[in-house]
């Protein structure tokens, strides 16, 4: 029965598993938690050298968990509650427990959270910190939306166009392209912000550092002279994390521990020793 529960839990919700085996979900969670802990006790992180750190919102309680990923295998190797700098310390302790040598980690990728950055500097002072495309472009999208909200009071045509402008041009429907084209003809501030986004996307395709840095400098000049306050703020944030950017070249859980268990079950690539 335990083997069935663990296997099903990796692709079904816990409530579905409980219904299928006619058991209360507390037993399902208990079994999953037991085998996750047992499998993790045998984990070996001695070959893990590049880490990704991110936080995830845990349901509706405004609580968060932080997870670390082995970039080479896309495997979640550690999860803990919180999103402050202490989570990096907790990870380092767990990493060492599983035969990891902190000196082997040469790069950590995270968002621009001051807490993560300070925690990495404190516990892994010798590693290179990088910032991935997703977090940078998400910040740019937020800047575009701030420009849109400033203009929507004046120009009602901008209402309900947010998701059109956040999509890549290749993913737009014909109707959305016509709508966006009409907005461009008006020469609105929002379109200028949108063009800043498109130009920054080109940066991620440049593999040579010197060319990438030259391109980013030109983009920074354009953005800071755009007279668009939200985009200027974005540009200054990018400038503050300049080196890290250039180096780039689950709901319904009863408590946080259940959420962590499910992350390990689904994304931990754990090797379970299940009864047969």
Secondary structure, 3 states (H helix, E strand, C coil): CHHHHHHHHCCCCHHHHHHHHCCCHHHHHHHHHHHHHHHHCCCCCCCCCEEEEEEEEECCCCEEEEEEEECCCCEEEEEEECCCCHHHHHHHHHHHHCCCCHHHCCEEEECCCHHHHHHHHHHCCCCEEEECHHHHHHHHHHHHHHHHHHHHCCCHHHCCCHHHHHCCHHHCCHHHHHHHHHHHHHCCHHHHHHHHHHHHHHHCCCCCHHHHHHHHHHHHHHHHCCCCHHHHHHHHHHHHCHHHHHCCCCCCCCCHHHHHHHHHHHHCCCCCCCCC
